[in-house]
């Protein structure tokens, strides 16, 4: 099975606008047998009042609630059109937001029955003014939101992984996502801010605890190559240290290009060989 487990659509407000059908055709050309459409789910209604970052970052982060019908219509038509050539699964990339667990569960209870695979990710974290800020919007947002922690970047990492720990521990119901998206997204701007390449022992202990929970719950990790192509990251998500522990624990890793355009579909798939190298150690 050759699978791209993390992709987006023409409806994504921060995407390229490329037709999703053309993205699927690219996947077929590349020999993929499985293709997961995992668009950003709408954010909880009350989240905007706790968000302190750029309004554009919030407005372009996810689908709007009013787009859900259009999203399912688009995806289900694509399943019907290409289903005899490639196995298309439909779902969401769900944002874990502490304090909004009930909203997330309610969303999944309502829309989960129409999905086949979902991803659970952390794109927002509390920082300046005790508000939520985007982790991956741009370097200015990152600096404004997390300047208090940049002097001790290992603590910044620790705060992020505590959120991941909360995410994998949360009871999000019957349709809770089974895969954790780009587990070290906090490193997206590591080169720009001179963040440490390696996690310290405290973070590794926390990461190990997270992966123990993932293992117990029979969850998966997103082996996401998008970070390798980000100008200040230059590393796959979730990075070698996390991958090494995950391989030791035999946690399933699912390739995801995180494609937002035709050109990004399947990008970096050759790096699955890297996983096999780690797995043999």
Secondary structure, DSSP 8 states (H G I E B T S, - for coil): --EEEEE--TT-TTS----HHHHHHHHHHTT-SEEEEEEE----TTGGGGB-S-HHHHHTSS--GGGHHHHHHHHHHHHHHHTTTSEEEEEEEEE--TT-HHHHHHHHHHHGGG-S--EEE--EEE-GGG-EEESSS-HHHHHHHHGGGGGGHHHHHHHHHHHHHHHHHS---TT--SEE--TTGGGTTHHHHT--SS--HHHHHHHHHHHHHHHHTT-EEEEE-GGGGSTTT-S-BSHHHHHHHHHHTT--EEEE--BSSGGGTTTTGGGHHHHHHHHT-
